[in-house]
């Protein structure tokens, strides 16, 4: 939820905040985030591990970053998000602060305290920025909502934690949710 504020915050204001504050900047508004829970962290770790191992096994150039990792989707906008997992294949987008431009693939693990942030706000931001693939992993519903960009539109497919999900930005990467080491 955005903090009550009197002013429009800029990217420079955002980067001037103390590093121990978990927040995002959405259209000039500071949005505070709660600390992730145990299952959230397990999902993040397991997905990061699977994706990173795949990329390394293929000697791929893409990089995987987990939160906290700043992504400024567009240079001209006062928006900086911190996706749970970002996969960036155009390494020219990386800078000292994080990523400037749309990652190729973003995974958000839905927050039970503010699901509309991932399902509405970030969905719109990622679509408009041209993210090629966006996953919302919802531990409460035990579902994975996969949005793939086709002809400028997101196409949605929904899976469960009993499914194996193909990653569209890679032809031969499949994430088997039943094989993830989750304590649920």
N, C-alpha and C positions, 0 to 999 in steps of 0.2 A: 504494500500500500504506500502511495506517495506521502512524504512528510508534508505537513502544512508549511507553506513557504510564501514569502512575500516577493521573491524575485525569481527570475528565470536563470537557472544555473547553466554554465557553459562547460565544455569539455575541460578547459583549464581549471575551472572551479572543482570539477570532479577529481582531477588528478592531484589537486592540492589538499584533498581530504586525508585524514590519517589512514594509514594502510590497514589498521585493525577494524575499520568499519566495513561491514558487508553491505554493499549498496550497488545499485545501478543508476544510470542517468537515462531517463526516458523522456525524450522531447523537452529537455530542460528541467525536468522534475526528478528529484532524488527519491528513489524507491529503495527502502531498507529491506534487507532480506534476513530471515532468521537462520540460525545455524542448522545445517542439515542433520537429519537423524541417522541412526546406524544403518538402516536398510538403504537409504539414499546413498551413503558412502560405499556400501558393499556393491550396489549396482554400478556406481561410477567406476569403482576400481575394476570390477570384472569386465565391464565393457571396454574401458581403457586398455586393459591387459589384452583382450581379444583383438582389438583393432590394431594396437601397436605391434603385437606379434605378427599379425597378418602382413602389415606394411613392411616390417623388417624381413620377413620370409621372402618377400617379393623384391627386396632391395629397392623399395619405393622411396620416392622423394617427399611424399606428404608427411606432415607433422601432426601429432595429436597433442592437444593441450587440455588439461582439466582445470576446473575452477579452483582458485580464483585466477582468471586469465581474461584480460580486457579485450573486447572486440568493439571497435568503432566501425559500425556498418558503412557509414558514409562520412567523408571528410567534412562536408558542409552541414551536417546535422549535429545537434547537441544530444546525442544518444550514445551511450557506452553500455554494453551488456556484458555479462559474465556467464556464458553458457556453461553447463556442467561439463560438456565435452565438445571441443571444436576440432575439426579435421581441416587443415589448410594445405592445399596442394600447390598454390601459387606462392612460393616462398618470398616473392617480392612484396607481398602484403604484410610480412612480419616486420615489426620495428621494436625498439626498446620497450615500448609500453604494452605491446601485444600484437594485435592484428588490426590493420586499417583496410577495410573492405570485407565483403561477405566470405565467410568460410565456405568450403564446399559441402560440408556436412556438419550439422549441429545436433546434439542430443541434449535434451532437457529432461531431468527427472522431476516429475510434477511435484510441486510443493502442496501438501495437504492444507496448509494454512492460506494459500492464495493461488488456487489452480487457474483462475482466469488470467493470471500473469503469463503462464505458458501457453494456454489454450486460445487466448484471444490476443493479448498485447504482443507477445513475442511472435506468434504465428503471423500476424500482420507485418511486423517489422522484418522478419526473415523472408517472407514472400516478397515484399517491396524491394528488399536489398538484393534479391536473386540467389538466395541460398539454394543449392541444388537438391539437398535432401535434409529434412528436419524430422527428427523422432521425438515424440513425447512418450517417455516411459512412465507409466502410472502404476506404482506399486500397490496402491489401495485397490484399484480396479483389476490389477494383474493384466494390464493391456499395454500394447505398444502401438501408438498411432504414428504411422509413417506417411509423411508428406513428401512426394517427389515432384519436382518441377518439370512440367511438360508444356511447351508452347506458352510460357509465361503464366501458367496456372499450377497451383498445387493440386495433385491428385492424391487422395487419401486412401490408404489401406490400413486396416486394423487387425492386429494379431493379439494372441494371448501369451502368457508366460509358458504355455505348453507347446508353443510353435518355434520353428526355426525361421528366421527372417533374413531374406536376401537383401544385401546392401546394393542399392542401384548404382552408386558411383563406382563400384568395383564389380566386375562380372562374376567373380568366383568367391566373394566373401559372404559367408552365411553366419549369422549369430544364432546359435542354438540356446535359447533361453533355458530349456530344461537342464542343460549342461553347465550353466553358470553356478558357481559355488556361493549360493545365497542361503542364509540362515533364516528362512521364513516358514 
